[in-house]
């Protein structure tokens, strides 16, 4: 639970579940998160072995984030929780 603590970590995991993304793509996929918090959570998830950061030596600097095998397994473990939430929690419109 400590690995996914924080308001945005699970959202980041879901955003990375489809494919690798650059920082700007993640920011657009999660518009309500601040840049500072997104950077902090990505660093924490990388340190925990959940997210892989790939830096390319090109100009301008290009960095992509993707899930590690542990991150993919964590996303799979969270799917039933997401299904439960969709079934039992009211959706605010």
Residue pairs with C-beta under 8 A, 6 or more apart in sequence:
3 9
3 45
3 48
3 50
3 74
4 10
4 13
4 74
4 78
6 41
6 44
7 37
8 30
8 33
8 37
8 38
8 41
9 41
9 44
9 45
10 78
11 30
11 33
12 26
12 30
12 38
12 41
12 42
12 45
12 51
13 45
13 50
13 67
13 71
13 74
13 75
13 78
14 75
14 82
15 21
15 26
15 29
15 30
16 26
16 51
16 65
16 66
16 67
16 71
17 67
17 72
17 75
19 66
20 54
20 64
20 65
20 66
21 29
21 64
21 65
21 66
22 62
22 63
22 64
22 65
23 38
23 39
23 42
23 63
23 65
26 38
26 42
26 65
27 33
27 35
27 38
30 38
33 41
42 51
42 53
42 65
45 51
45 71
46 52
46 53
49 68
49 70
49 71
50 67
50 68
50 70
50 71
50 74
51 65
51 66
51 67
51 68
51 71
52 65
52 66
52 67
52 68
52 71
53 63
53 64
53 65
54 63
54 64
54 65
54 66
55 61
55 62
55 63
56 62
56 63
56 64
67 75
